[in-house]
């Protein structure tokens, strides 16, 4: 046993790294524990065959379904976590997402805080992650207290044509808010960044932003290869110890405060293994994973010459467009899909895959998955069991159908779609949800667990709803808000 740091942060993804960056100026001794290592800049980092064909960066790990079917999850263990391979879309939840919304599949519960409560922290998160965007284009965009720090990443010619076609079809395309320095990214290699790991700092992720900022301070330490196995509570419910494996040994720390940021699945697993924060029986429950499909808009008469493609989004159906005016969801351009990616992921002959990729604009359709206490993460011995009860699928089918109709009207006569399954972590969230009632939630409005005064859960676990946009910026904003709360209340004293 050793005298511990003031604050231990478990996980270096968007939540943990942002919290570390915000707490670093406090002078408190902060130790960040990451089970993975830093990704080296190897050839595989820009090799689509390695990434999509051989699964070079996927973990050597299996989870199970309730029926004991094993599968390899698409979660990544490295410094920066899943953000190392994310699409760098840093978009705010719409203001309406914080209130109950009626969907075809049910009504969301709403949040215990409002958009206005989080707005100042959204602004700070955009500045920290150097977001490129334009807040004046999207009619669903909520109020901003400031401008984006950089202008949008420019459309390539084929995507400028796509944007114009969407406008003529009656939609309102806008620029995706992105955390990527496009010139620095393309300098390394002419590839998309979506699903490609960043090893040069061109993408604004948990490592290149949060960890880099935190480690500027001498009071912050990052320890890699450290897999946390147990948290221990003492008298009064306070966390008194953190145990982790390092090589062949076990280390036991005695921190004053713990921030758990291991991701929606692994944070829930650690709490369940430790028997903590579960007075409400809600730990691991309400697991959500966006309903998503890849949609390829194909024109045999036009080639798509894009390298990265991922600059346009469509929110025309975000707040309405479904049956009885219900919302449908968000549409974004994906990182450009190549023939090699299609051949590896879809099993198509390489010649056919190459032709299809050369003539398609590739889109990502995303609809909200609603919280359900029976959709959950549990344990079977040491094995993680994921029982994802997909909800609101009728809404997603309606979104894809409406998108196909618009695309055909805009000059894409062939439109293909394919849904993502549980092997693709499409924004996993909800397993330690935020609320004001300790009987029905795991953490309070500042992400402190109801049961343990010095334990916070700051990752996608806290999200009460999934909304229908990428959650990274919302996690970062709440991490900044939580860090400010911790600093002002001096929990680590």
N, C-alpha and C positions, 0 to 999 in steps of 0.2 A: 504494500500500500504506500502511496506517495501523497504528499500534500498537493492538492490539485490546483488547477488554474481557477480564476474567478468564474469564467464562463467556458463551458464546453459546447461546441456546435457540432452536431452529428450530421454530416452530409454537406457537400459543397456545390449543390445545384443552385438554381435561381434563388430559392428561399434562404438557404444557409449562407451562401456567399454574399447576398445583399445584406442580410442581418450582420454579418461579420464586418462588412465595409462600413456600415452605419455605426456600429458599436466601437470600432477601432479607435476613434479619437477620444473615447472616454478614459483611456489609459488602463483599463482593466486588462488583466492577463487573460487572453483569449486563445483557446486551443481548438482548432478545426480538425475533426477526425473524418477522414475519407477512406472508404474501404478499397478504392481503386488507386490508380497511379496517374500521373500526367501522361497524356497521349503524346508520343514522339512524332516528329514530322517525318513520316515515312511515305514511301510511294503509295501504300495502300490507302492513305488519307484522301487521295484524289482518283482512286481506281474503282470505277463502277462495278467491275467484275468482282473485286474483293469485297466491296460493301454489299452489293445486292445479290451477287451470285454465291459467294462463299461465306457471307455473314461474318467477315473478319472481325468486326467490332462487337458483335453480339456476345452476350455473356455465356460462359460455360455453366449454365444453370437451367433447371427445369422446374416449372410449377405444375400444378395439377388442376383439373376440373373436379367438380364434386363426384363425377363418375370415374375418377382416378386415371383419366387420360392425361398423359404428360405432354407439355408443350414448352417450347423455348420462348420466353418473353422477350420483347424488344426493348427492355430497359438496359441502360448502360451504366457501368460502374467505372468512373474515372473522375479526375478533378474537373469540376464543372457539371458532372452528372449528365442527364439527358440533354441539357442545353448545348452540349458540345456538338450534337447532331441535329439540333432543332432548325426550323425554318426561319428563325430570327424574327418572327412576326410579333411585334410588341404593341398590341392593340388594347385599348380600354374596354372593359365591359360597358355596354350601353347603360344609361341611367335607369332605364326600365328594368334591367336585369336584377336590380336590387329589390324590386317589388314583386309580389306574387303575379305570375303570368299564366293565363289559361292556354294550354296546348291541347292538341288532339288527344294526347296520351295522359292528360291530367293537368293539375295546377301546381306550379312551383311554390315552395313555402316562403320565398322572399328571404331577405337578409336581416340580421339584427342591427346593421348599420346602413346608411344611405350612400348613394354615390357622392354626395357633397362631403360626407365624412372622409372619404378616401381620395377625393379629387386633388388636394394639395400634394398627396404622396404619389399619385399618378404623375403629376408634373415633375416631381423630384426624380422619380424612377426613369422617366423619359430623358431627363438630363444626364443621369448617371449612365444609362445604357446608350447614350448618343443616338437617339432614335431619329430616323429620317422619315418625314411625313408631311402631310398637308391637312390640317384640321378643317379646312373650309370646303372640302369636296363631297363628303359623305353626309347626306341629310339625317342619318341616325346618330351622327357624332355628338356626344354630350359636350357640355360647356367645358372649355379649357381655361385655366387661369393664366396660361402663357402659351407661347408658340413652341412648336417642335424645334429642337436645337439645330437641325439640318434639313435641307429640302429633300424631297423624295428621291429614292433611287430611280434613275430614268428608265422609261420603257425602251426596250429594243424595238426595231422597226416592225417586226411581226406582231408584237404585243401592242404597239401604238395602233396598228390596223385593227386588232381585236377590240381595243378600247373604243375606237370609232364605230365599229360595227355594233357593239353593245349600246352605245348611245343612240344610234339610228334605230335600234330595236326597241327603244323606249326605256332603257335602264339608265342607272346613274353610276357608272364605274368610278372608283376612286383609287387613290394610291395606298398600297399596303404600308403601314408604319413598320419600318424595318430597322433592325440593329445590325447593320453590316456596312463596312467600308468597301464599296464595290471595286474601287480601283486597287486597293490592297488585296482583295480576294482574287481578282482576275490576274494579278501580277504573278501569283503562285502557280495558277493553271486555269485554263478556260473551261471551268465546270460550273454547274449549279452549286449553291451552298446548302440547299434543302436536302437533309439526310446525309450530307457529307460532313465529316468531322472537321472542326477548325483546329489546325495545329500551328497557326501563324499569328493569331490575334486579330485577324481581319473581321471576324464575326464577334459581335458584342454578346458574350455569354457569361456564365457563372465564373469561369476561370479568368477570361481576359479582362473582365470588368470587376466583378465583386471580389474575387480572391486577389487579383492584382492590386486593387485599391486597399484591401485589408492589410496585405503584407508590406505595404509602405510603412506601416507602423511597427516599431520594434516589440510592442507588447503582444503581437499576434503571431501565432505559430500554426503551420499546416503540417499535419502528420498523415502521410499516405500509407496504404496497406494496413489500415486499422479498421477492423470489422467489429463494430459494437455488438455485443451479444446480450447484454443485460443492463437494466437500470434498477437501482435498489432504493426503496423509500424507507425512511426512518420514522421516528416519533413525530407526530404532528403532520405526517404525510409528505414532508419535504424529501426531495431526492438527495440521498447522501453518498451515492457511489455510481460510477459508470465503469463497466467492465468491457474490455475489448481484446480481441486477439491480434497479436502482432507477431508474424512469423509463427514459430512453434510455441510461443509463450502467451500468457494472459497478463494484461495490465489492469490495475484497479486505480481509478482516480477518485478524488473527493472534491468535486467542484462546488461552488456556491449556487450556480444557476446552470440549467441545461436547456439548450434549444435543439429540438429534434427536427431535422430537415432531411430525412432519408427518402422522401417520396411517399406518395399516397399508399402504396402497398407496403413498403418496408418500414415506414414509421408505424403503421398499424400492427405489423408483425412484431416489432420490437416491444410495443406496449403490451400486446397479448402475451408474448413470451415472459415479460416481466410482471404480468398481472397488475398493471397500473392504469390509472386514469379511466377506469371502465365502470364506475358506479352506475352510469346510465345504460350500460350494455350497448353502447353505440360505437365502440371502437371496432373498426373494420367494416361497419355497416354503411349503407348509403353510397357504396362504390359506384362511381359514374365514369363513363368513357364515351366520348362523343360518338354519335352516329355519323360515320364518315364514308364517303365513296370517292373513288377516283373517276373522273368523267373526262373522256377524250372527245374533243370537238374536231372532226376530221373534214378537211376539204381536199379532194383529189386534185384540185386545180391550183392550190397555193402551197408553197413550202414554208415551214416555220424555221427561220434561220437563227432563232434565239439560242443563247448560251445558258442564261439563268432564268428568264421568263417570269420569275415570281415578283411581280410589281403591282398587280391589279386585284382589287376585291370588289364584290358586289353585295350590298346589303339591302337591296330593294325588297327582299322577301324576309328580312330579319324580324320585323315587328308585325308583319301582316302578310297576306298572300295565300293563306291556307283556308280551309273550310271555316265558314263563319268568322273570317277575319283573323284566325289564329296565326301565330308566327311560324315560319318554316326554317329559317337559318341563314347561314353565311356561305358565300362562295368565294374562293380565292384561286388565283393561278398557282399551280404547283411549280416546284423547280422543274426545269425541262427534263422530260423523260426521253431517254435515248433508245435506240433499237436494242442496245445491249441490256439496258434495264428492263425493257419489256420482255425480252427473250428470257432473262433470268427470273423475273418475277411472275410472268404470265405463261411461260412455257411455249411461246410462239416460235416458229421457225425464224431464224435470224433475218432472212431476206424480207419476210413479211413484217417482222417487227421493225426493221429499219425503215421500210416504206411508211408504215403507220406512224412511227415517231416523227418522221420528216414532214408529215402533212397534218399533224395534230397540234392543237393548243390544249394543254393539260390542266385540268381544274380539280379543285378539292372542294367537295360539297360537305357541309358540316351542320348538323342539327343537334339540338339539346337532348341529352339523356337526363331523365328526371330521377331525383333521389328515391331510393326504395330500400328500406331497412333489410330486406331479404337479399339484396344484391350486396355481396360482402366478401371480405377476405378473412379466412380462418386458417388454422393450422391442423395438419394431420401428422402428429409426431413432429419431426423437423421440417416437413414438407409444407410449402405454401399452397393453399387451395384458393383459387379464384373462382367464385360463383357469380359471374357477371350476368345479371338479369337485364338484358337490353330493354329499354323502354322507349316509347314515343316513336317507334319505327314507322308508323303510318305517316307521321310528319316528314320523316326523312324521305320516304318514297315519294311524297308529294313534292318536296323540294327538287329531287332529281328529275321527276317528270316535268315540272315547270321549267327547270333549267334546260332540259333537252328541247322543249318546245321553242324557247327563246333562241337557243343556239341554231336550230334549223332555220328559224326565221331570219337569223343574222348571216346566213350563208355557209353553214356547216351541215351538209346533207347527211353525214354519218356521225352519229353520236353514240359512244359506247360508255358503259359504266360498270364499275366493280366495287362492291363494299369492302371495307377493311374488317378483319376479324380480331379476335382477342390477342393474336400474336403482335399486333401493332398497337403500341400504347398511345392511343389518340387522346392524350390529355387526361390521364387517370386522376381522379380526385374524389374528395368527399368522405374519407374514412375516419376522420376525427373532426366532425363538422362544428362550426362556430355557432354559438347560441347563448342566450341569456339564462336559460333554464338548465341547471345541472342534471335534471332528470331526463332530458331529451337531447343533450349535446355534450361534447367532450371538452371544448375550449370556449373561453369567453371572447368578447369582441376585440381583445388584444392578443388572442391566441395563447393565453395562459390556461393551462388545464384547470378545470374546476376542482379537481381532487388534490392537486399538488402545487403549492404556491410558488415553487421555483422551477417549474417545468413548462416550457412553451413548445408548441408544435407549429412550425412555420414552413409549410410547403403546401402543395395542392390538397393535402388532407383536410385543411380547415374549410375549404370552399363549401358553402351550403347548397349551391347550385352550380351546374357546369356552364350555364349560358350556352352560347353557340359561337364563341370566338376563342382564340388561343388564350390560355390563362396566364402565361408567363409574366406579363406586365402587372396583372392584378396581384400575383404572388409577390412580386418585387415591391409593389406599392405597400402592401400590407406588412411586408418584412421591415420596410422603413418606418412604418407607423408603429409597429411593435417595438423596434429598437429604440425609437424615441420614448415610448412609454417606459421601457426598462430603464433607460438613462434617467428620466425624470423621477421615477419612483425608486431608483437605486436598489433594485432587487439584489444586485451582486455585492452589496455592502456587507 
